[in-house]
Amino acid sequence: MSVKQENTRPFLKQAGDFIIHLRWHYQMFILSGGFLLGGYLSPTVDWSPFLVQFLNVHLLLFGGATAYNSFWDKDEGPVGGLKDPPPMHRWMWGASLFLQFIGLMIALPAGLFFVLIYALSIVLFWLYSSPLFRWKGTPLRSLIAIGISTGTNSVLMGYLAAGNHILTSTSLIAAIGVALMVLSLYPVSQLYQLDEDMQRGDQTFSVQFGFAGVIRFFAVAFTSGVVLVALSIGQIQDWLGWTFCMIGIVVGAWIYNQFKSLKAEKDDYQTVMRIKYGTSMAFVVFLVLLLILKFYRMGMFA
């Protein structure tokens, strides 16, 4: 679709397309586990700022970054959390940056360290998507950008938003673990946009290593991530850490077998999304319940 044709679409329709590209459902149900884990590992939680920054990170930072990436990619086939991407328009580039900068302003009350991590995520998202740098086009740089911005930084921001000012070794172990879990599923979505990535000249992880490489990477990264997250949870409750580890490994083995049966065809896209949503939402629900249980016992909901 040409730019001229795009601009003839009613603005309200364009605005609706932009909201779709923010993929808020994807941010909240797939990427929120790290932030919640950071809150759980915190000895105390100041709930009002924690919830404000939770919404800020997932709706403005991650949402804006996703729309920014969509502007440069202009995908027409399935991408993570979006089977049929609507067309992008020129104004959406500025709107995606605006959301990220508004989020940065909202982050200020959370402290300097939180703001620096938030800003680092923004920069990494730009490096990942922008044609000037296009880290997305190389396997290692893309893993660094996604792993830090949506993995480690998510946990650290959750921990800091809870009211802490000093990071602990436990929070850092959890941050690395979540990064590995996020990255384990990251290349799978790329399998359904191989043609478009190759047309753009992007040598993504999936383009470089193919279906077999993606599946092997999942097995190693997911298992390592589960073990590290279990270690961090075990610092608070031993039995919870062991339980999470055992369940996580069983779930990982099931996902691995499911992926092995796929053929990396677009017909399998819905199956992949169901697996990603199912495992990620289970992780999120698990952490929400832990947060409620932990701080109810501490009398912090009054």
Backbone as CSV, one residue per row, in Angstrom:
resi,resn,N_x,N_y,N_z,CA_x,CA_y,CA_z,C_x,C_y,C_z
1,MET,0.842,-1.194,0.000,0.000,0.000,0.000,0.877,1.243,0.000
2,SER,0.637,2.168,-0.879,1.453,3.377,-0.982,1.129,4.331,0.143
3,VAL,2.066,5.280,0.376,1.842,6.283,1.409,0.597,7.094,1.104
4,LYS,0.406,7.421,-0.195,-0.754,8.207,-0.572,-2.034,7.459,-0.231
5,GLN,-2.086,6.180,-0.530,-3.251,5.375,-0.212,-3.463,5.283,1.286
6,GLU,-2.362,5.143,2.037,-2.462,5.069,3.487,-3.084,6.335,4.045
7,ASN,-2.671,7.490,3.534,-3.138,8.758,4.068,-4.593,9.025,3.748
8,THR,-5.193,8.289,2.810,-6.605,8.476,2.497,-7.497,7.727,3.484
9,ARG,-6.931,6.870,4.300,-7.720,6.168,5.313,-8.163,7.153,6.380
10,PRO,-9.386,7.047,6.893,-9.859,7.948,7.956,-8.915,7.923,9.148
11,PHE,-8.733,9.091,9.765,-7.762,9.176,10.849,-8.146,8.273,12.021
12,LEU,-9.448,8.159,12.313,-9.855,7.292,13.408,-9.465,5.845,13.127
13,LYS,-9.539,5.450,11.856,-9.112,4.112,11.485,-7.606,3.969,11.662
14,GLN,-6.870,5.013,11.280,-5.425,4.997,11.468,-5.075,4.910,12.963
15,ALA,-5.819,5.677,13.788,-5.570,5.646,15.231,-5.827,4.251,15.787
16,GLY,-6.879,3.606,15.294,-7.158,2.239,15.723,-6.045,1.289,15.307
17,ASP,-5.511,1.499,14.091,-4.386,0.676,13.630,-3.171,0.865,14.536
18,PHE,-2.941,2.109,14.954,-1.790,2.397,15.814,-1.929,1.673,17.152
19,ILE,-3.115,1.703,17.721,-3.353,1.018,18.998,-3.116,-0.481,18.845
20,ILE,-3.539,-1.027,17.711,-3.300,-2.452,17.461,-1.810,-2.750,17.449
21,HIS,-1.028,-1.849,16.850,0.417,-2.057,16.767,1.120,-1.920,18.119
22,LEU,0.467,-1.295,19.093,1.047,-1.229,20.434,1.052,-2.610,21.096
23,ARG,0.168,-3.471,20.633,0.085,-4.852,21.112,0.075,-4.930,22.639
24,TRP,-0.806,-4.132,23.244,-0.857,-4.083,24.708,-1.163,-5.439,25.328
25,HIS,-1.986,-6.250,24.664,-2.279,-7.584,25.206,-1.000,-8.417,25.284
26,TYR,-0.137,-8.250,24.306,1.132,-8.986,24.263,2.055,-8.515,25.388
27,GLN,2.112,-7.206,25.598,2.979,-6.661,26.642,2.519,-7.114,28.031
28,MET,1.200,-7.090,28.252,0.672,-7.367,29.583,0.700,-8.847,29.930
29,PHE,0.450,-9.704,28.959,0.296,-11.119,29.268,1.539,-11.958,28.976
30,ILE,2.461,-11.440,28.167,3.660,-12.206,27.837,4.912,-11.598,28.459
31,LEU,4.991,-10.267,28.492,6.223,-9.623,28.946,6.181,-9.101,30.383
32,SER,5.076,-9.282,31.092,4.954,-8.670,32.419,5.530,-9.531,33.544
33,GLY,5.861,-10.784,33.257,6.352,-11.667,34.311,7.612,-11.165,34.988
34,GLY,8.529,-10.601,34.218,9.776,-10.118,34.787,9.565,-9.004,35.801
35,PHE,8.727,-8.035,35.469,8.441,-6.919,36.370,7.810,-7.433,37.657
36,LEU,6.850,-8.364,37.535,6.182,-8.923,38.712,7.160,-9.707,39.576
37,LEU,8.091,-10.418,38.941,9.096,-11.155,39.701,9.971,-10.205,40.500
38,GLY,10.328,-9.075,39.884,11.101,-8.078,40.604,10.369,-7.584,41.840
39,GLY,9.058,-7.387,41.701,8.261,-6.970,42.852,8.195,-8.033,43.928
40,TYR,8.086,-9.291,43.509,8.015,-10.386,44.481,9.319,-10.514,45.272
41,LEU,10.433,-10.306,44.615,11.725,-10.433,45.288,12.015,-9.274,46.231
42,SER,11.250,-8.213,46.111,11.453,-7.051,46.973,11.001,-7.352,48.402
43,PRO,11.760,-6.908,49.398,11.348,-7.137,50.792,10.081,-6.368,51.150
44,THR,9.859,-5.235,50.499,8.642,-4.452,50.708,8.167,-3.933,49.352
45,VAL,6.895,-3.562,49.293,6.351,-2.992,48.059,5.474,-1.795,48.396
46,ASP,5.787,-0.672,47.786,4.926,0.499,47.861,3.971,0.386,46.668
47,TRP,2.733,-0.038,46.920,1.859,-0.502,45.850,1.483,0.552,44.830
48,SER,1.215,1.770,45.244,0.769,2.793,44.290,1.823,3.073,43.219
49,PRO,3.059,3.431,43.584,4.073,3.646,42.541,4.412,2.378,41.775
50,PHE,4.337,1.228,42.429,4.632,-0.036,41.747,3.644,-0.263,40.605
51,LEU,2.366,-0.068,40.857,1.345,-0.277,39.832,1.426,0.785,38.740
52,VAL,1.737,2.031,39.124,1.892,3.097,38.128,3.018,2.756,37.164
53,GLN,4.154,2.342,37.701,5.294,2.017,36.838,5.074,0.720,36.067
54,PHE,4.302,-0.196,36.627,3.953,-1.409,35.889,3.214,-1.044,34.599
55,LEU,2.210,-0.180,34.726,1.457,0.264,33.546,2.347,1.098,32.623
56,ASN,3.184,1.925,33.203,4.076,2.771,32.414,5.004,1.925,31.546
57,VAL,5.638,0.938,32.159,6.607,0.103,31.432,5.931,-0.680,30.315
58,HIS,4.784,-1.284,30.606,4.189,-2.197,29.633,3.326,-1.501,28.590
59,LEU,2.683,-0.413,28.947,1.831,0.277,27.983,2.586,1.327,27.176
60,LEU,3.445,2.091,27.833,4.126,3.190,27.144,5.504,2.783,26.614
61,LEU,6.342,2.189,27.462,7.681,1.802,27.009,7.615,0.650,26.011
62,PHE,7.098,-0.482,26.441,7.050,-1.648,25.556,6.081,-1.437,24.393
63,GLY,4.929,-0.820,24.684,3.975,-0.556,23.616,4.530,0.392,22.573
64,GLY,5.128,1.493,23.028,5.719,2.454,22.099,6.855,1.850,21.306
65,ALA,7.679,1.040,21.955,8.807,0.403,21.264,8.324,-0.593,20.215
66,THR,7.242,-1.288,20.506,6.702,-2.250,19.552,6.163,-1.537,18.312
67,ALA,5.459,-0.428,18.522,4.961,0.342,17.386,6.113,0.940,16.581
68,TYR,7.169,1.381,17.286,8.356,1.914,16.611,8.982,0.861,15.715
69,ASN,9.065,-0.369,16.225,9.612,-1.460,15.427,8.700,-1.783,14.239
70,SER,7.396,-1.748,14.457,6.450,-2.037,13.379,6.565,-1.011,12.256
71,PHE,6.846,0.249,12.629,6.971,1.286,11.604,8.095,0.966,10.637
72,TRP,9.219,0.514,11.166,10.364,0.239,10.301,10.233,-1.104,9.594
73,ASP,9.593,-2.065,10.237,9.475,-3.389,9.621,8.412,-3.436,8.527
74,LYS,7.276,-2.760,8.791,6.149,-2.784,7.847,5.775,-4.216,7.469
75,ASP,5.664,-5.063,8.475,5.314,-6.465,8.243,3.904,-6.587,7.677
76,GLU,3.735,-7.547,6.809,2.421,-7.864,6.261,1.973,-9.253,6.697
77,GLY,2.915,-10.071,7.184,2.593,-11.407,7.660,2.600,-11.458,9.177
78,PRO,2.351,-12.627,9.757,2.258,-12.775,11.215,3.537,-12.364,11.939
79,VAL,3.371,-11.641,13.035,4.464,-11.296,13.940,3.987,-11.628,15.349
80,GLY,4.876,-11.518,16.325,4.516,-11.864,17.690,3.316,-11.097,18.202
81,GLY,2.234,-11.807,18.511,1.042,-11.186,19.063,0.141,-10.516,18.055
82,LEU,0.443,-10.641,16.759,-0.351,-9.953,15.740,-0.304,-10.748,14.444
83,LYS,-1.435,-11.387,14.103,-1.455,-12.251,12.935,-1.523,-11.465,11.633
84,ASP,-2.330,-10.404,11.599,-2.512,-9.601,10.384,-2.235,-8.127,10.692
85,PRO,-0.976,-7.705,10.641,-0.640,-6.313,10.987,-1.295,-5.319,10.035
86,PRO,-1.977,-4.298,10.570,-2.529,-3.254,9.702,-1.408,-2.357,9.192
87,PRO,-1.670,-1.547,8.150,-0.613,-0.692,7.599,-0.159,0.374,8.585
88,MET,1.111,0.729,8.509,1.654,1.819,9.311,1.571,3.122,8.528
89,HIS,1.609,4.262,9.245,1.526,5.578,8.626,2.647,6.446,9.185
90,ARG,3.030,7.466,8.446,4.209,8.259,8.814,4.112,8.851,10.212
91,TRP,2.919,9.315,10.598,2.782,9.971,11.895,3.001,9.001,13.058
92,MET,2.888,7.703,12.795,3.005,6.720,13.867,4.430,6.616,14.399
93,TRP,5.411,6.945,13.558,6.804,6.971,14.025,6.945,7.967,15.171
94,GLY,6.449,9.197,14.954,6.520,10.211,16.000,5.675,9.856,17.207
95,ALA,4.521,9.251,16.968,3.641,8.879,18.074,4.289,7.810,18.949
96,SER,4.997,6.865,18.326,5.659,5.814,19.108,6.771,6.398,19.982
97,LEU,7.504,7.370,19.454,8.548,8.035,20.243,7.931,8.877,21.356
98,PHE,6.820,9.524,21.048,6.129,10.356,22.040,5.715,9.518,23.248
99,LEU,5.165,8.338,23.002,4.760,7.467,24.105,5.955,7.094,24.973
100,GLN,7.077,6.799,24.344,8.262,6.412,25.107,8.788,7.574,25.946
101,PHE,8.766,8.791,25.395,9.241,9.956,26.150,8.278,10.316,27.279
102,ILE,6.983,10.180,27.042,6.013,10.408,28.119,6.257,9.405,29.246
103,GLY,6.506,8.171,28.868,6.820,7.146,29.862,8.068,7.482,30.651
104,LEU,9.072,8.042,29.984,10.302,8.424,30.665,10.032,9.509,31.707
105,MET,9.125,10.439,31.390,8.762,11.475,32.351,8.017,10.877,33.547
106,ILE,7.133,9.934,33.274,6.386,9.286,34.357,7.319,8.465,35.245
107,ALA,8.438,8.018,34.674,9.393,7.209,35.428,10.187,8.023,36.443
108,LEU,10.242,9.339,36.304,11.092,10.173,37.153,10.881,9.989,38.657
109,PRO,9.621,9.908,39.134,9.437,9.735,40.585,9.997,8.430,41.133
110,ALA,10.269,7.460,40.255,10.776,6.157,40.719,12.264,6.194,41.038
111,GLY,12.928,7.309,40.765,14.338,7.434,41.113,15.261,7.414,39.910
112,LEU,16.470,7.917,40.124,17.436,8.063,39.039,17.818,6.715,38.433
113,PHE,18.057,5.710,39.259,18.483,4.403,38.752,17.399,3.799,37.860
114,PHE,16.138,3.915,38.299,15.019,3.411,37.506,14.962,4.135,36.162
115,VAL,15.114,5.441,36.184,15.065,6.240,34.958,16.185,5.841,34.002
116,LEU,17.385,5.613,34.541,18.506,5.209,33.688,18.247,3.869,33.013
117,ILE,17.676,2.922,33.753,17.361,1.617,33.168,16.265,1.755,32.129
118,TYR,15.268,2.576,32.429,14.178,2.844,31.485,14.745,3.443,30.196
119,ALA,15.628,4.437,30.353,16.233,5.094,29.188,17.103,4.122,28.393
120,LEU,17.817,3.242,29.088,18.630,2.235,28.402,17.757,1.337,27.537
121,SER,16.598,0.968,28.044,15.676,0.147,27.258,15.239,0.878,25.999
122,ILE,14.935,2.161,26.122,14.533,2.950,24.951,15.646,2.930,23.900
123,VAL,16.870,3.192,24.333,18.000,3.219,23.403,18.180,1.863,22.722
124,LEU,18.065,0.799,23.496,18.214,-0.544,22.923,17.115,-0.839,21.912
125,PHE,15.898,-0.383,22.180,14.809,-0.576,21.225,15.089,0.182,19.928
126,TRP,15.659,1.373,20.041,16.007,2.141,18.834,17.109,1.429,18.054
127,LEU,18.141,0.995,18.765,19.231,0.287,18.096,18.723,-0.978,17.405
128,TYR,17.760,-1.613,18.023,17.200,-2.849,17.490,16.449,-2.622,16.182
129,SER,15.681,-1.532,16.096,14.760,-1.347,14.968,15.247,-0.391,13.895
130,SER,15.903,0.679,14.296,16.248,1.744,13.356,17.154,1.249,12.229
131,PRO,16.886,1.654,10.992,17.753,1.252,9.874,19.166,1.802,9.983
132,LEU,19.391,2.817,10.825,20.733,3.349,11.010,21.634,2.351,11.725
133,PHE,21.041,1.513,12.574,21.816,0.540,13.350,21.341,-0.888,13.073
134,ARG,20.059,-1.086,13.127,19.389,-2.343,12.778,20.023,-3.561,13.449
135,TRP,20.095,-3.511,14.797,20.606,-4.660,15.537,19.750,-5.894,15.310
136,LYS,18.500,-5.688,14.937,17.616,-6.810,14.653,18.165,-7.677,13.532
137,GLY,18.995,-7.087,12.686,19.502,-7.794,11.519,20.669,-8.705,11.781
138,THR,21.157,-8.761,13.025,22.249,-9.680,13.360,21.852,-10.485,14.599
139,PRO,22.094,-11.779,14.604,21.614,-12.633,15.712,22.083,-12.194,17.091
140,LEU,23.395,-11.971,17.270,23.919,-11.673,18.603,23.399,-10.334,19.116
141,ARG,23.466,-9.304,18.281,23.009,-7.989,18.725,21.514,-7.988,19.018
142,SER,20.747,-8.723,18.244,19.302,-8.769,18.492,19.015,-9.439,19.834
143,LEU,19.759,-10.496,20.159,19.570,-11.158,21.444,19.955,-10.242,22.602
144,ILE,21.023,-9.475,22.422,21.446,-8.521,23.459,20.361,-7.472,23.687
145,ALA,19.858,-6.900,22.601,18.862,-5.830,22.710,17.584,-6.323,23.372
146,ILE,17.056,-7.454,22.919,15.805,-7.967,23.463,16.006,-8.521,24.875
147,GLY,17.101,-9.239,25.081,17.352,-9.833,26.394,17.462,-8.799,27.497
148,ILE,18.176,-7.709,27.213,18.352,-6.667,28.230,17.099,-5.808,28.370
149,SER,16.547,-5.336,27.256,15.442,-4.373,27.312,14.167,-4.965,27.884
150,THR,13.812,-6.196,27.467,12.554,-6.785,27.935,12.750,-7.881,28.972
151,GLY,14.000,-8.289,29.194,14.276,-9.333,30.169,14.870,-8.790,31.454
152,THR,16.173,-8.539,31.433,16.846,-8.089,32.657,16.276,-6.764,33.167
153,ASN,16.086,-5.812,32.278,15.612,-4.498,32.713,14.208,-4.552,33.297
154,SER,13.382,-5.463,32.804,12.028,-5.601,33.330,12.057,-6.011,34.800
155,VAL,12.895,-6.998,35.126,13.008,-7.439,36.521,13.573,-6.329,37.392
156,LEU,14.626,-5.681,36.912,15.269,-4.633,37.707,14.327,-3.452,37.936
157,MET,13.553,-3.080,36.920,12.606,-1.979,37.089,11.498,-2.361,38.057
158,GLY,11.049,-3.624,38.020,10.040,-4.066,38.973,10.552,-4.014,40.398
159,TYR,11.796,-4.425,40.580,12.412,-4.410,41.904,12.562,-2.978,42.417
160,LEU,13.030,-2.082,41.550,13.230,-0.684,41.946,11.902,0.034,42.166
161,ALA,10.905,-0.268,41.320,9.602,0.385,41.441,8.918,0.032,42.754
162,ALA,9.293,-1.113,43.316,8.697,-1.535,44.591,9.158,-0.667,45.749
163,GLY,10.169,0.164,45.525,10.633,1.077,46.560,12.055,0.848,47.004
164,ASN,12.794,0.009,46.278,14.186,-0.260,46.630,15.126,0.667,45.865
165,HIS,16.324,0.822,46.392,17.318,1.679,45.753,18.627,0.940,45.461
166,ILE,18.793,-0.236,46.048,20.003,-1.017,45.861,19.627,-2.401,45.352
167,LEU,20.219,-2.803,44.242,19.942,-4.116,43.681,20.721,-5.188,44.441
168,THR,20.135,-6.361,44.574,20.780,-7.471,45.270,21.234,-8.516,44.262
169,SER,22.072,-9.440,44.718,22.515,-10.527,43.841,21.330,-11.387,43.409
170,THR,20.361,-11.543,44.295,19.174,-12.335,43.957,18.401,-11.709,42.813
171,SER,18.237,-10.389,42.849,17.502,-9.713,41.774,18.270,-9.798,40.455
172,LEU,19.594,-9.773,40.519,20.395,-9.871,39.297,20.326,-11.276,38.697
173,ILE,20.332,-12.300,39.552,20.189,-13.671,39.071,18.828,-13.848,38.410
174,ALA,17.792,-13.313,39.048,16.447,-13.399,38.483,16.377,-12.672,37.148
175,ALA,17.046,-11.528,37.046,17.025,-10.737,35.811,17.641,-11.519,34.651
176,ILE,18.751,-12.187,34.911,19.383,-13.006,33.866,18.491,-14.182,33.492
177,GLY,17.876,-14.799,34.508,16.988,-15.925,34.249,15.804,-15.557,33.386
178,VAL,15.166,-14.436,33.690,14.020,-13.988,32.894,14.454,-13.644,31.478
179,ALA,15.620,-13.017,31.337,16.127,-12.697,30.003,16.261,-13.965,29.160
180,LEU,16.788,-15.022,29.758,16.948,-16.285,29.029,15.594,-16.895,28.668
181,MET,14.618,-16.810,29.573,13.296,-17.348,29.280,12.618,-16.567,28.165
182,VAL,12.747,-15.244,28.210,12.172,-14.414,27.143,12.839,-14.728,25.806
183,LEU,14.165,-14.802,25.820,14.907,-15.053,24.588,14.648,-16.442,24.018
184,SER,14.339,-17.395,24.888,14.114,-18.757,24.401,12.952,-18.823,23.419
185,LEU,11.952,-17.973,23.609,10.773,-17.959,22.733,10.862,-16.896,21.648
186,TYR,11.823,-15.987,21.786,11.923,-14.855,20.859,12.128,-15.267,19.398
187,PRO,13.086,-16.156,19.065,13.292,-16.468,17.646,12.154,-17.262,17.008
188,VAL,11.296,-17.882,17.832,10.231,-18.714,17.274,9.283,-17.886,16.418
189,SER,8.941,-16.682,16.888,8.037,-15.826,16.117,8.653,-15.408,14.787
190,GLN,9.981,-15.337,14.740,10.650,-14.932,13.497,10.495,-15.973,12.393
191,LEU,10.194,-17.209,12.762,10.047,-18.259,11.760,8.924,-17.963,10.772
192,TYR,7.992,-17.100,11.186,6.834,-16.830,10.345,6.973,-15.511,9.584
193,GLN,8.165,-14.936,9.607,8.425,-13.734,8.821,9.783,-13.833,8.130
194,LEU,10.210,-15.058,7.841,11.522,-15.272,7.222,11.627,-14.581,5.870
195,ASP,10.605,-14.718,5.028,10.652,-14.127,3.692,10.799,-12.616,3.761
196,GLU,10.022,-11.978,4.639,10.085,-10.516,4.757,11.417,-10.071,5.333
197,ASP,11.937,-10.808,6.325,13.238,-10.455,6.900,14.344,-10.563,5.854
198,MET,14.312,-11.609,5.045,15.347,-11.788,4.022,15.235,-10.737,2.934
199,GLN,14.010,-10.319,2.608,13.828,-9.257,1.617,14.417,-7.944,2.105
200,ARG,14.348,-7.706,3.443,14.922,-6.489,4.009,16.426,-6.626,4.210
201,GLY,16.953,-7.828,4.051,18.377,-8.059,4.291,18.710,-8.318,5.735
202,ASP,17.693,-8.588,6.580,17.921,-8.869,7.993,18.355,-10.313,8.182
203,GLN,19.534,-10.500,8.744,20.008,-11.842,9.069,19.636,-12.132,10.521
204,THR,18.347,-12.350,10.761,17.875,-12.609,12.108,18.354,-13.969,12.598
205,PHE,18.097,-14.230,13.865,18.499,-15.519,14.439,17.875,-16.666,13.656
206,SER,16.594,-16.547,13.326,15.901,-17.619,12.612,16.428,-17.786,11.193
207,VAL,16.773,-16.676,10.538,17.332,-16.755,9.192,18.689,-17.446,9.227
208,GLN,19.503,-17.100,10.213,20.859,-17.631,10.311,20.885,-19.115,10.691
209,PHE,20.058,-19.503,11.643,20.176,-20.842,12.222,19.041,-21.777,11.843
210,GLY,17.983,-21.254,11.254,16.918,-22.111,10.778,16.073,-22.714,11.884
211,PHE,15.121,-23.537,11.480,14.164,-24.122,12.412,14.857,-24.973,13.478
212,ALA,15.785,-25.827,13.070,16.471,-26.706,14.021,17.268,-25.913,15.050
213,GLY,17.947,-24.848,14.591,18.721,-24.022,15.506,17.843,-23.301,16.509
214,VAL,16.683,-22.841,16.063,15.737,-22.158,16.956,15.266,-23.102,18.054
215,ILE,14.952,-24.343,17.694,14.459,-25.308,18.670,15.547,-25.670,19.679
216,ARG,16.774,-25.860,19.204,17.874,-26.170,20.129,18.136,-24.999,21.077
217,PHE,18.100,-23.806,20.530,18.314,-22.617,21.367,17.244,-22.527,22.451
218,PHE,15.994,-22.819,22.083,14.917,-22.795,23.077,15.230,-23.733,24.234
219,ALA,15.638,-24.951,23.912,15.885,-25.958,24.951,16.940,-25.488,25.944
220,VAL,18.041,-24.930,25.446,19.135,-24.501,26.318,18.758,-23.245,27.106
221,ALA,18.216,-22.235,26.419,17.913,-20.960,27.062,16.774,-21.096,28.069
222,PHE,15.717,-21.810,27.710,14.569,-21.932,28.610,14.955,-22.694,29.873
223,THR,15.666,-23.806,29.730,16.065,-24.588,30.900,16.975,-23.780,31.815
224,SER,17.950,-23.088,31.230,18.864,-22.263,32.041,18.103,-21.153,32.746
225,GLY,17.163,-20.520,32.038,16.381,-19.449,32.631,15.528,-19.935,33.785
226,VAL,14.878,-21.089,33.619,14.046,-21.653,34.679,14.874,-21.923,35.931
227,VAL,16.064,-22.482,35.765,16.930,-22.793,36.913,17.325,-21.519,37.657
228,LEU,17.691,-20.478,36.924,18.106,-19.225,37.578,16.934,-18.543,38.286
229,VAL,15.770,-18.533,37.650,14.588,-17.944,38.303,14.220,-18.751,39.543
230,ALA,14.308,-20.073,39.444,14.017,-20.920,40.602,14.975,-20.630,41.755
231,LEU,16.245,-20.407,41.430,17.222,-20.067,42.470,16.850,-18.764,43.169
232,SER,16.405,-17.780,42.403,16.037,-16.490,43.007,14.783,-16.626,43.875
233,ILE,13.789,-17.376,43.395,12.574,-17.582,44.190,12.898,-18.384,45.443
234,GLY,13.813,-19.344,45.315,14.202,-20.175,46.446,14.868,-19.397,47.565
235,GLN,15.381,-18.209,47.264,15.965,-17.373,48.313,14.909,-16.897,49.295
236,ILE,13.653,-16.879,48.862,12.557,-16.461,49.736,11.857,-17.674,50.343
237,GLN,11.545,-18.661,49.483,10.921,-19.899,49.937,11.561,-21.065,49.188
238,ASP,12.290,-21.924,49.926,12.970,-23.049,49.289,12.026,-23.916,48.474
239,TRP,10.904,-24.292,49.067,9.998,-25.224,48.409,9.379,-24.623,47.160
240,LEU,9.165,-23.286,47.163,8.630,-22.632,45.975,9.646,-22.657,44.838
241,GLY,10.920,-22.460,45.197,11.965,-22.514,44.186,12.051,-23.886,43.537
242,TRP,12.042,-24.937,44.378,12.094,-26.299,43.848,10.860,-26.623,43.017
243,THR,9.696,-26.176,43.495,8.449,-26.428,42.762,8.473,-25.756,41.397
244,PHE,8.906,-24.487,41.382,8.969,-23.762,40.110,9.937,-24.448,39.156
245,CYS,11.071,-24.885,39.678,12.086,-25.530,38.834,11.541,-26.806,38.195
246,MET,10.911,-27.659,39.000,10.410,-28.923,38.478,9.288,-28.721,37.466
247,ILE,8.355,-27.832,37.808,7.254,-27.557,36.878,7.786,-26.925,35.600
248,GLY,8.733,-25.991,35.759,9.293,-25.304,34.595,9.988,-26.253,33.631
249,ILE,10.745,-27.200,34.174,11.449,-28.159,33.317,10.457,-29.069,32.595
250,VAL,9.403,-29.501,33.308,8.377,-30.331,32.671,7.676,-29.557,31.553
251,VAL,7.313,-28.303,31.839,6.655,-27.468,30.827,7.590,-27.246,29.642
252,GLY,8.858,-27.000,29.923,9.832,-26.797,28.853,9.954,-28.011,27.956
253,ALA,9.955,-29.207,28.562,10.026,-30.431,27.764,8.798,-30.585,26.880
254,TRP,7.630,-30.226,27.426,6.386,-30.299,26.634,6.427,-29.323,25.464
255,ILE,6.882,-28.071,25.726,6.973,-27.075,24.656,7.948,-27.540,23.582
256,TYR,9.064,-28.098,24.018,10.074,-28.585,23.077,9.476,-29.627,22.130
257,ASN,8.718,-30.548,22.680,8.089,-31.573,21.840,7.040,-30.979,20.915
258,GLN,6.323,-29.954,21.404,5.343,-29.282,20.555,6.029,-28.579,19.391
259,PHE,7.116,-27.895,19.679,7.834,-27.174,18.621,8.422,-28.137,17.590
260,LYS,8.906,-29.282,18.056,9.512,-30.239,17.132,8.502,-30.758,16.112
261,SER,7.229,-30.746,16.475,6.201,-31.261,15.569,5.729,-30.218,14.554
262,LEU,6.175,-28.961,14.728,5.771,-27.905,13.805,6.606,-27.958,12.529
263,LYS,6.119,-27.258,11.511,6.808,-27.249,10.225,7.232,-25.839,9.813
264,ALA,7.133,-24.899,10.758,7.518,-23.501,10.486,6.720,-22.928,9.325
265,GLU,5.465,-23.329,9.219,4.578,-22.785,8.201,3.585,-21.845,8.866
266,LYS,3.002,-20.956,8.068,2.114,-19.949,8.640,0.888,-20.573,9.291
267,ASP,0.512,-21.776,8.857,-0.623,-22.453,9.473,-0.345,-22.802,10.930
268,ASP,0.935,-22.875,11.303,1.307,-23.213,12.680,1.393,-21.988,13.577
269,TYR,1.178,-20.806,13.019,1.347,-19.574,13.788,0.463,-19.561,15.034
270,GLN,-0.809,-19.933,14.867,-1.729,-19.909,15.995,-1.283,-20.866,17.093
271,THR,-0.747,-22.019,16.694,-0.251,-22.977,17.686,0.893,-22.380,18.491
272,VAL,1.826,-21.726,17.805,2.956,-21.100,18.482,2.479,-20.017,19.444
273,MET,1.529,-19.187,19.001,1.013,-18.121,19.857,0.304,-18.695,21.081
274,ARG,-0.432,-19.778,20.897,-1.108,-20.385,22.044,-0.086,-20.890,23.067
275,ILE,0.992,-21.469,22.575,2.047,-21.952,23.480,2.686,-20.775,24.220
276,LYS,3.014,-19.716,23.493,3.645,-18.554,24.116,2.722,-17.906,25.130
277,TYR,1.443,-17.704,24.746,0.496,-17.092,25.669,0.255,-17.990,26.879
278,GLY,0.100,-19.290,26.630,-0.183,-20.204,27.735,0.924,-20.238,28.766
279,THR,2.161,-20.405,28.322,3.277,-20.488,29.264,3.532,-19.142,29.944
280,SER,3.466,-18.066,29.178,3.739,-16.742,29.749,2.650,-16.325,30.730
281,MET,1.386,-16.585,30.383,0.295,-16.224,31.286,0.332,-17.064,32.551
282,ALA,0.742,-18.331,32.436,0.872,-19.168,33.628,1.935,-18.592,34.561
283,PHE,3.050,-18.120,33.994,4.117,-17.492,34.770,3.605,-16.224,35.452
284,VAL,2.848,-15.422,34.722,2.305,-14.173,35.264,1.320,-14.457,36.391
285,VAL,0.394,-15.383,36.178,-0.593,-15.730,37.211,0.102,-16.269,38.452
286,PHE,1.110,-17.116,38.256,1.885,-17.667,39.366,2.481,-16.546,40.206
287,LEU,3.062,-15.542,39.547,3.701,-14.450,40.274,2.686,-13.528,40.936
288,VAL,1.558,-13.306,40.292,0.505,-12.495,40.909,0.032,-13.148,42.206
289,LEU,-0.175,-14.460,42.167,-0.607,-15.178,43.369,0.463,-15.112,44.461
290,LEU,1.727,-15.241,44.068,2.811,-15.144,45.053,2.852,-13.754,45.687
291,LEU,2.668,-12.729,44.865,2.661,-11.364,45.388,1.524,-11.152,46.382
292,ILE,0.342,-11.616,46.000,-0.814,-11.457,46.887,-0.588,-12.208,48.195
293,LEU,-0.119,-13.448,48.106,0.100,-14.256,49.301,1.176,-13.660,50.199
294,LYS,2.283,-13.281,49.595,3.406,-12.763,50.388,3.028,-11.493,51.140
295,PHE,2.430,-10.550,50.451,2.205,-9.253,51.085,0.891,-9.193,51.853
296,TYR,0.013,-10.145,51.621,-1.159,-10.258,52.498,-0.700,-10.710,53.874
297,ARG,0.225,-11.664,53.882,0.760,-12.138,55.167,1.489,-11.039,55.906
298,MET,2.079,-10.108,55.147,2.826,-9.015,55.771,1.917,-7.846,56.142
299,GLY,0.617,-7.993,55.833,-0.342,-6.941,56.157,-0.138,-5.684,55.376
300,MET,0.301,-5.831,54.095,0.638,-4.655,53.309,-0.470,-4.242,52.337
301,PHE,-1.643,-4.875,52.440,-2.752,-4.478,51.586,-3.722,-3.536,52.293
302,ALA,-3.444,-3.289,53.552,-4.338,-2.425,54.315,-4.208,-0.985,53.859
